[in-house]
């Protein structure tokens, strides 16, 4: 069953801001940035801003395959 990841305002977008991801995972903003910087969660950097594709968050939550 596919989960729908919604933003705080209820909208459904293709990518999340780090702060939105932190809220979804119930972790601190700093912890969310560390997950991105360490490569544990795939992200795209647009200028100075990270965007996390929802598929990358799904991959992280699914855990390692194998």
PDB file of N, CA, C and O in Angstrom:
ATOM      1  N   UNK A   1       0.835  -1.180   0.000  1.00  0.00           N
ATOM      2  CA  UNK A   1       0.000   0.000   0.000  1.00  0.00           C
ATOM      3  C   UNK A   1       0.875   1.237   0.000  1.00  0.00           C
ATOM      4  O   UNK A   1       1.741   1.380   0.863  1.00  0.00           O
ATOM      5  N   UNK A   2       0.667   2.128  -0.948  1.00  0.00           N
ATOM      6  CA  UNK A   2       1.482   3.321  -1.066  1.00  0.00           C
ATOM      7  C   UNK A   2       1.046   4.367  -0.051  1.00  0.00           C
ATOM      8  O   UNK A   2      -0.140   4.669   0.075  1.00  0.00           O
ATOM      9  N   UNK A   3       2.026   4.922   0.678  1.00  0.00           N
ATOM     10  CA  UNK A   3       1.728   5.981   1.634  1.00  0.00           C
ATOM     11  C   UNK A   3       1.783   7.314   0.926  1.00  0.00           C
ATOM     12  O   UNK A   3       2.624   7.523   0.051  1.00  0.00           O
ATOM     13  N   UNK A   4       0.903   8.209   1.294  1.00  0.00           N
ATOM     14  CA  UNK A   4       0.926   9.563   0.772  1.00  0.00           C
ATOM     15  C   UNK A   4       1.629  10.442   1.788  1.00  0.00           C
ATOM     16  O   UNK A   4       1.187  10.548   2.932  1.00  0.00           O
ATOM     17  N   UNK A   5       2.712  11.070   1.381  1.00  0.00           N
ATOM     18  CA  UNK A   5       3.413  12.000   2.251  1.00  0.00           C
ATOM     19  C   UNK A   5       2.874  13.382   1.952  1.00  0.00           C
ATOM     20  O   UNK A   5       2.958  13.870   0.824  1.00  0.00           O
ATOM     21  N   UNK A   6       2.325  13.999   2.969  1.00  0.00           N
ATOM     22  CA  UNK A   6       1.728  15.311   2.795  1.00  0.00           C
ATOM     23  C   UNK A   6       2.557  16.355   3.531  1.00  0.00           C
ATOM     24  O   UNK A   6       3.147  16.075   4.574  1.00  0.00           O
ATOM     25  N   UNK A   7       2.593  17.553   2.977  1.00  0.00           N
ATOM     26  CA  UNK A   7       3.251  18.662   3.647  1.00  0.00           C
ATOM     27  C   UNK A   7       2.391  19.116   4.813  1.00  0.00           C
ATOM     28  O   UNK A   7       1.237  18.706   4.941  1.00  0.00           O
ATOM     29  N   UNK A   8       2.952  19.958   5.657  1.00  0.00           N
ATOM     30  CA  UNK A   8       2.213  20.460   6.830  1.00  0.00           C
ATOM     31  C   UNK A   8       0.888  21.090   6.448  1.00  0.00           C
ATOM     32  O   UNK A   8      -0.099  20.959   7.172  1.00  0.00           O
ATOM     33  N   UNK A   9       0.864  21.779   5.303  1.00  0.00           N
ATOM     34  CA  UNK A   9      -0.361  22.458   4.895  1.00  0.00           C
ATOM     35  C   UNK A   9      -1.340  21.536   4.166  1.00  0.00           C
ATOM     36  O   UNK A   9      -2.383  21.981   3.686  1.00  0.00           O
ATOM     37  N   UNK A  10      -0.995  20.242   4.087  1.00  0.00           N
ATOM     38  CA  UNK A  10      -1.889  19.279   3.460  1.00  0.00           C
ATOM     39  C   UNK A  10      -1.673  19.111   1.977  1.00  0.00           C
ATOM     40  O   UNK A  10      -2.338  18.291   1.343  1.00  0.00           O
ATOM     41  N   UNK A  11      -0.741  19.884   1.402  1.00  0.00           N
ATOM     42  CA  UNK A  11      -0.481  19.748  -0.026  1.00  0.00           C
ATOM     43  C   UNK A  11       0.378  18.522  -0.293  1.00  0.00           C
ATOM     44  O   UNK A  11       1.045  18.008   0.605  1.00  0.00           O
ATOM     45  N   UNK A  12       0.356  18.073  -1.507  1.00  0.00           N
ATOM     46  CA  UNK A  12       1.092  16.882  -1.903  1.00  0.00           C
ATOM     47  C   UNK A  12       2.073  17.293  -3.004  1.00  0.00           C
ATOM     48  O   UNK A  12       1.655  17.582  -4.125  1.00  0.00           O
ATOM     49  N   UNK A  13       3.385  17.322  -2.694  1.00  0.00           N
ATOM     50  CA  UNK A  13       4.384  17.748  -3.656  1.00  0.00           C
ATOM     51  C   UNK A  13       5.360  16.614  -3.940  1.00  0.00           C
ATOM     52  O   UNK A  13       5.339  15.586  -3.264  1.00  0.00           O
ATOM     53  N   UNK A  14       6.215  16.805  -4.942  1.00  0.00           N
ATOM     54  CA  UNK A  14       7.186  15.788  -5.326  1.00  0.00           C
ATOM     55  C   UNK A  14       8.397  15.753  -4.424  1.00  0.00           C
ATOM     56  O   UNK A  14       9.040  14.712  -4.287  1.00  0.00           O
ATOM     57  N   UNK A  15       8.724  16.890  -3.798  1.00  0.00           N
ATOM     58  CA  UNK A  15       9.915  16.958  -2.957  1.00  0.00           C
ATOM     59  C   UNK A  15       9.608  17.749  -1.694  1.00  0.00           C
ATOM     60  O   UNK A  15       8.741  18.623  -1.671  1.00  0.00           O
ATOM     61  N   UNK A  16      10.341  17.414  -0.656  1.00  0.00           N
ATOM     62  CA  UNK A  16      10.147  18.042   0.646  1.00  0.00           C
ATOM     63  C   UNK A  16      11.328  18.920   1.009  1.00  0.00           C
ATOM     64  O   UNK A  16      12.451  18.669   0.571  1.00  0.00           O
ATOM     65  N   UNK A  17      11.083  19.936   1.796  1.00  0.00           N
ATOM     66  CA  UNK A  17      12.167  20.700   2.403  1.00  0.00           C
ATOM     67  C   UNK A  17      12.690  19.890   3.578  1.00  0.00           C
ATOM     68  O   UNK A  17      11.988  19.019   4.093  1.00  0.00           O
ATOM     69  N   UNK A  18      13.898  20.163   4.001  1.00  0.00           N
ATOM     70  CA  UNK A  18      14.489  19.430   5.125  1.00  0.00           C
ATOM     71  C   UNK A  18      13.621  19.591   6.372  1.00  0.00           C
ATOM     72  O   UNK A  18      13.431  18.634   7.123  1.00  0.00           O
ATOM     73  N   UNK A  19      13.105  20.774   6.592  1.00  0.00           N
ATOM     74  CA  UNK A  19      12.258  21.018   7.760  1.00  0.00           C
ATOM     75  C   UNK A  19      10.980  20.183   7.724  1.00  0.00           C
ATOM     76  O   UNK A  19      10.517  19.706   8.760  1.00  0.00           O
ATOM     77  N   UNK A  20      10.415  20.009   6.536  1.00  0.00           N
ATOM     78  CA  UNK A  20       9.218  19.180   6.393  1.00  0.00           C
ATOM     79  C   UNK A  20       9.541  17.715   6.668  1.00  0.00           C
ATOM     80  O   UNK A  20       8.764  17.012   7.314  1.00  0.00           O
ATOM     81  N   UNK A  21      10.687  17.264   6.176  1.00  0.00           N
ATOM     82  CA  UNK A  21      11.109  15.887   6.429  1.00  0.00           C
ATOM     83  C   UNK A  21      11.328  15.670   7.924  1.00  0.00           C
ATOM     84  O   UNK A  21      10.948  14.632   8.465  1.00  0.00           O
ATOM     85  N   UNK A  22      11.935  16.641   8.586  1.00  0.00           N
ATOM     86  CA  UNK A  22      12.173  16.534  10.029  1.00  0.00           C
ATOM     87  C   UNK A  22      10.845  16.394  10.771  1.00  0.00           C
ATOM     88  O   UNK A  22      10.725  15.595  11.700  1.00  0.00           O
ATOM     89  N   UNK A  23       9.871  17.161  10.361  1.00  0.00           N
ATOM     90  CA  UNK A  23       8.548  17.093  10.999  1.00  0.00           C
ATOM     91  C   UNK A  23       7.913  15.716  10.787  1.00  0.00           C
ATOM     92  O   UNK A  23       7.364  15.136  11.724  1.00  0.00           O
ATOM     93  N   UNK A  24       7.986  15.200   9.575  1.00  0.00           N
ATOM     94  CA  UNK A  24       7.401  13.891   9.262  1.00  0.00           C
ATOM     95  C   UNK A  24       8.066  12.796  10.085  1.00  0.00           C
ATOM     96  O   UNK A  24       7.389  11.897  10.583  1.00  0.00           O
ATOM     97  N   UNK A  25       9.403  12.866  10.233  1.00  0.00           N
ATOM     98  CA  UNK A  25      10.138  11.844  10.971  1.00  0.00           C
ATOM     99  C   UNK A  25      10.174  12.100  12.479  1.00  0.00           C
ATOM    100  O   UNK A  25      10.680  11.273  13.238  1.00  0.00           O
ATOM    101  N   UNK A  26       9.642  13.236  12.911  1.00  0.00           N
ATOM    102  CA  UNK A  26       9.656  13.628  14.331  1.00  0.00           C
ATOM    103  C   UNK A  26      11.080  13.667  14.878  1.00  0.00           C
ATOM    104  O   UNK A  26      11.371  13.141  15.952  1.00  0.00           O
ATOM    105  N   UNK A  27      11.962  14.310  14.101  1.00  0.00           N
ATOM    106  CA  UNK A  27      13.344  14.498  14.530  1.00  0.00           C
ATOM    107  C   UNK A  27      13.672  15.984  14.437  1.00  0.00           C
ATOM    108  O   UNK A  27      12.912  16.766  13.866  1.00  0.00           O
ATOM    109  N   UNK A  28      14.808  16.358  15.003  1.00  0.00           N
ATOM    110  CA  UNK A  28      15.203  17.763  14.962  1.00  0.00           C
ATOM    111  C   UNK A  28      15.661  18.149  13.557  1.00  0.00           C
ATOM    112  O   UNK A  28      16.016  17.300  12.740  1.00  0.00           O
ATOM    113  N   UNK A  29      15.641  19.433  13.310  1.00  0.00           N
ATOM    114  CA  UNK A  29      16.113  19.971  12.037  1.00  0.00           C
ATOM    115  C   UNK A  29      17.575  19.591  11.821  1.00  0.00           C
ATOM    116  O   UNK A  29      17.957  19.205  10.716  1.00  0.00           O
ATOM    117  N   UNK A  30      18.391  19.696  12.863  1.00  0.00           N
ATOM    118  CA  UNK A  30      19.806  19.350  12.753  1.00  0.00           C
ATOM    119  C   UNK A  30      19.991  17.871  12.407  1.00  0.00           C
ATOM    120  O   UNK A  30      20.846  17.529  11.591  1.00  0.00           O
ATOM    121  N   UNK A  31      19.208  17.008  13.014  1.00  0.00           N
ATOM    122  CA  UNK A  31      19.292  15.578  12.706  1.00  0.00           C
ATOM    123  C   UNK A  31      18.900  15.312  11.258  1.00  0.00           C
ATOM    124  O   UNK A  31      19.504  14.470  10.592  1.00  0.00           O
ATOM    125  N   UNK A  32      17.900  16.021  10.776  1.00  0.00           N
ATOM    126  CA  UNK A  32      17.461  15.861   9.388  1.00  0.00           C
ATOM    127  C   UNK A  32      18.567  16.294   8.426  1.00  0.00           C
ATOM    128  O   UNK A  32      18.831  15.611   7.436  1.00  0.00           O
ATOM    129  N   UNK A  33      19.210  17.417   8.711  1.00  0.00           N
ATOM    130  CA  UNK A  33      20.312  17.869   7.865  1.00  0.00           C
ATOM    131  C   UNK A  33      21.463  16.870   7.902  1.00  0.00           C
ATOM    132  O   UNK A  33      22.111  16.649   6.879  1.00  0.00           O
ATOM    133  N   UNK A  34      21.730  16.270   9.039  1.00  0.00           N
ATOM    134  CA  UNK A  34      22.800  15.284   9.142  1.00  0.00           C
ATOM    135  C   UNK A  34      22.496  14.058   8.287  1.00  0.00           C
ATOM    136  O   UNK A  34      23.399  13.518   7.648  1.00  0.00           O
ATOM    137  N   UNK A  35      21.247  13.609   8.263  1.00  0.00           N
ATOM    138  CA  UNK A  35      20.862  12.478   7.405  1.00  0.00           C
ATOM    139  C   UNK A  35      21.124  12.794   5.935  1.00  0.00           C
ATOM    140  O   UNK A  35      21.573  11.935   5.176  1.00  0.00           O
ATOM    141  N   UNK A  36      20.840  14.030   5.543  1.00  0.00           N
ATOM    142  CA  UNK A  36      21.052  14.451   4.153  1.00  0.00           C
ATOM    143  C   UNK A  36      22.545  14.561   3.859  1.00  0.00           C
ATOM    144  O   UNK A  36      23.023  14.020   2.862  1.00  0.00           O
ATOM    145  N   UNK A  37      23.276  15.252   4.712  1.00  0.00           N
ATOM    146  CA  UNK A  37      24.712  15.467   4.476  1.00  0.00           C
ATOM    147  C   UNK A  37      25.501  14.160   4.464  1.00  0.00           C
ATOM    148  O   UNK A  37      26.475  14.026   3.724  1.00  0.00           O
ATOM    149  N   UNK A  38      25.079  13.196   5.288  1.00  0.00           N
ATOM    150  CA  UNK A  38      25.789  11.918   5.359  1.00  0.00           C
ATOM    151  C   UNK A  38      25.424  10.980   4.212  1.00  0.00           C
ATOM    152  O   UNK A  38      26.060   9.942   4.030  1.00  0.00           O
ATOM    153  N   UNK A  39      24.403  11.343   3.441  1.00  0.00           N
ATOM    154  CA  UNK A  39      23.988  10.515   2.323  1.00  0.00           C
ATOM    155  C   UNK A  39      23.022   9.409   2.702  1.00  0.00           C
ATOM    156  O   UNK A  39      22.674   8.583   1.859  1.00  0.00           O
ATOM    157  N   UNK A  40      22.577   9.374   3.960  1.00  0.00           N
ATOM    158  CA  UNK A  40      21.620   8.347   4.371  1.00  0.00           C
ATOM    159  C   UNK A  40      20.263   8.557   3.716  1.00  0.00           C
ATOM    160  O   UNK A  40      19.516   7.606   3.488  1.00  0.00           O
ATOM    161  N   UNK A  41      19.955   9.819   3.414  1.00  0.00           N
ATOM    162  CA  UNK A  41      18.750  10.148   2.663  1.00  0.00           C
ATOM    163  C   UNK A  41      19.193  10.928   1.437  1.00  0.00           C
ATOM    164  O   UNK A  41      19.879  11.945   1.538  1.00  0.00           O
ATOM    165  N   UNK A  42      18.788  10.431   0.282  1.00  0.00           N
ATOM    166  CA  UNK A  42      19.137  11.071  -0.987  1.00  0.00           C
ATOM    167  C   UNK A  42      18.446  12.431  -1.085  1.00  0.00           C
ATOM    168  O   UNK A  42      17.268  12.568  -0.754  1.00  0.00           O
ATOM    169  N   UNK A  43      19.196  13.428  -1.542  1.00  0.00           N
ATOM    170  CA  UNK A  43      18.642  14.770  -1.682  1.00  0.00           C
ATOM    171  C   UNK A  43      19.229  15.441  -2.911  1.00  0.00           C
ATOM    172  O   UNK A  43      20.282  15.048  -3.412  1.00  0.00           O
ATOM    173  N   UNK A  44      18.532  16.455  -3.382  1.00  0.00           N
ATOM    174  CA  UNK A  44      18.989  17.262  -4.501  1.00  0.00           C
ATOM    175  C   UNK A  44      19.250  18.655  -3.948  1.00  0.00           C
ATOM    176  O   UNK A  44      18.423  19.217  -3.229  1.00  0.00           O
ATOM    177  N   UNK A  45      20.410  19.203  -4.291  1.00  0.00           N
ATOM    178  CA  UNK A  45      20.722  20.553  -3.829  1.00  0.00           C
ATOM    179  C   UNK A  45      20.438  21.524  -4.957  1.00  0.00           C
ATOM    180  O   UNK A  45      21.004  21.413  -6.045  1.00  0.00           O
ATOM    181  N   UNK A  46      19.562  22.470  -4.693  1.00  0.00           N
ATOM    182  CA  UNK A  46      19.192  23.495  -5.659  1.00  0.00           C
ATOM    183  C   UNK A  46      19.699  24.812  -5.092  1.00  0.00           C
ATOM    184  O   UNK A  46      19.111  25.378  -4.171  1.00  0.00           O
ATOM    185  N   UNK A  47      20.801  25.290  -5.659  1.00  0.00           N
ATOM    186  CA  UNK A  47      21.435  26.464  -5.069  1.00  0.00           C
ATOM    187  C   UNK A  47      21.979  26.092  -3.701  1.00  0.00           C
ATOM    188  O   UNK A  47      22.838  25.218  -3.583  1.00  0.00           O
ATOM    189  N   UNK A  48      21.483  26.749  -2.677  1.00  0.00           N
ATOM    190  CA  UNK A  48      21.901  26.452  -1.308  1.00  0.00           C
ATOM    191  C   UNK A  48      20.868  25.625  -0.555  1.00  0.00           C
ATOM    192  O   UNK A  48      21.036  25.345   0.632  1.00  0.00           O
ATOM    193  N   UNK A  49      19.809  25.237  -1.238  1.00  0.00           N
ATOM    194  CA  UNK A  49      18.682  24.576  -0.578  1.00  0.00           C
ATOM    195  C   UNK A  49      18.608  23.105  -0.964  1.00  0.00           C
ATOM    196  O   UNK A  49      18.720  22.758  -2.140  1.00  0.00           O
ATOM    197  N   UNK A  50      18.421  22.246   0.028  1.00  0.00           N
ATOM    198  CA  UNK A  50      18.218  20.819  -0.224  1.00  0.00           C
ATOM    199  C   UNK A  50      16.744  20.541  -0.427  1.00  0.00           C
ATOM    200  O   UNK A  50      15.894  21.114   0.254  1.00  0.00           O
ATOM    201  N   UNK A  51      16.445  19.656  -1.370  1.00  0.00           N
ATOM    202  CA  UNK A  51      15.099  19.129  -1.563  1.00  0.00           C
ATOM    203  C   UNK A  51      15.207  17.620  -1.530  1.00  0.00           C
ATOM    204  O   UNK A  51      16.090  17.033  -2.156  1.00  0.00           O
ATOM    205  N   UNK A  52      14.297  16.995  -0.794  1.00  0.00           N
ATOM    206  CA  UNK A  52      14.308  15.542  -0.647  1.00  0.00           C
ATOM    207  C   UNK A  52      13.127  14.984  -1.440  1.00  0.00           C
ATOM    208  O   UNK A  52      11.973  15.240  -1.097  1.00  0.00           O
ATOM    209  N   UNK A  53      13.411  14.219  -2.503  1.00  0.00           N
ATOM    210  CA  UNK A  53      12.302  13.588  -3.232  1.00  0.00           C
ATOM    211  C   UNK A  53      11.543  12.650  -2.290  1.00  0.00           C
ATOM    212  O   UNK A  53      12.145  11.979  -1.452  1.00  0.00           O
ATOM    213  N   UNK A  54      10.245  12.611  -2.434  1.00  0.00           N
ATOM    214  CA  UNK A  54       9.457  11.723  -1.571  1.00  0.00           C
ATOM    215  C   UNK A  54       9.884  10.272  -1.732  1.00  0.00           C
ATOM    216  O   UNK A  54       9.808   9.489  -0.785  1.00  0.00           O
ATOM    217  N   UNK A  55      10.333   9.914  -2.929  1.00  0.00           N
ATOM    218  CA  UNK A  55      10.801   8.543  -3.139  1.00  0.00           C
ATOM    219  C   UNK A  55      12.039   8.249  -2.290  1.00  0.00           C
ATOM    220  O   UNK A  55      12.229   7.117  -1.843  1.00  0.00           O
ATOM    221  N   UNK A  56      12.879   9.257  -2.065  1.00  0.00           N
ATOM    222  CA  UNK A  56      14.076   9.064  -1.236  1.00  0.00           C
ATOM    223  C   UNK A  56      13.680   8.832   0.218  1.00  0.00           C
ATOM    224  O   UNK A  56      14.306   8.027   0.907  1.00  0.00           O
ATOM    225  N   UNK A  57      12.658   9.522   0.686  1.00  0.00           N
ATOM    226  CA  UNK A  57      12.185   9.309   2.053  1.00  0.00           C
ATOM    227  C   UNK A  57      11.574   7.916   2.183  1.00  0.00           C
ATOM    228  O   UNK A  57      11.776   7.239   3.191  1.00  0.00           O
ATOM    229  N   UNK A  58      10.831   7.490   1.169  1.00  0.00           N
ATOM    230  CA  UNK A  58      10.269   6.134   1.166  1.00  0.00           C
ATOM    231  C   UNK A  58      11.377   5.078   1.227  1.00  0.00           C
ATOM    232  O   UNK A  58      11.273   4.103   1.971  1.00  0.00           O
ATOM    233  N   UNK A  59      12.446   5.282   0.434  1.00  0.00           N
ATOM    234  CA  UNK A  59      13.580   4.360   0.425  1.00  0.00           C
ATOM    235  C   UNK A  59      14.222   4.279   1.818  1.00  0.00           C
ATOM    236  O   UNK A  59      14.549   3.194   2.299  1.00  0.00           O
ATOM    237  N   UNK A  60      14.394   5.422   2.443  1.00  0.00           N
ATOM    238  CA  UNK A  60      14.990   5.458   3.778  1.00  0.00           C
ATOM    239  C   UNK A  60      14.130   4.711   4.791  1.00  0.00           C
ATOM    240  O   UNK A  60      14.640   3.954   5.616  1.00  0.00           O
ATOM    241  N   UNK A  61      12.829   4.932   4.718  1.00  0.00           N
ATOM    242  CA  UNK A  61      11.913   4.304   5.675  1.00  0.00           C
ATOM    243  C   UNK A  61      11.772   2.801   5.434  1.00  0.00           C
ATOM    244  O   UNK A  61      11.507   2.047   6.370  1.00  0.00           O
ATOM    245  N   UNK A  62      11.947   2.363   4.185  1.00  0.00           N
ATOM    246  CA  UNK A  62      11.881   0.946   3.857  1.00  0.00           C
ATOM    247  C   UNK A  62      13.105   0.186   4.376  1.00  0.00           C
ATOM    248  O   UNK A  62      13.051  -1.030   4.560  1.00  0.00           O
ATOM    249  N   UNK A  63      14.195   0.896   4.607  1.00  0.00           N
ATOM    250  CA  UNK A  63      15.410   0.270   5.122  1.00  0.00           C
ATOM    251  C   UNK A  63      16.218  -0.366   4.011  1.00  0.00           C
ATOM    252  O   UNK A  63      15.806  -0.379   2.851  1.00  0.00           O
ATOM    253  N   UNK A  64      17.380  -0.898   4.383  1.00  0.00           N
ATOM    254  CA  UNK A  64      18.261  -1.504   3.379  1.00  0.00           C
ATOM    255  C   UNK A  64      17.643  -2.752   2.768  1.00  0.00           C
ATOM    256  O   UNK A  64      16.969  -3.532   3.441  1.00  0.00           O
ATOM    257  N   UNK A  65      17.886  -2.914   1.505  1.00  0.00           N
ATOM    258  CA  UNK A  65      17.399  -4.097   0.790  1.00  0.00           C
ATOM    259  C   UNK A  65      18.484  -5.169   0.824  1.00  0.00           C
ATOM    260  O   UNK A  65      19.669  -4.867   0.686  1.00  0.00           O
ATOM    261  N   UNK A  66      18.086  -6.375   1.000  1.00  0.00           N
ATOM    262  CA  UNK A  66      19.074  -7.425   0.915  1.00  0.00           C
ATOM    263  C   UNK A  66      19.060  -8.386   1.980  1.00  0.00           C
ATOM    264  O   UNK A  66      19.869  -9.314   1.984  1.00  0.00           O
TER     265      UNK A  66
END
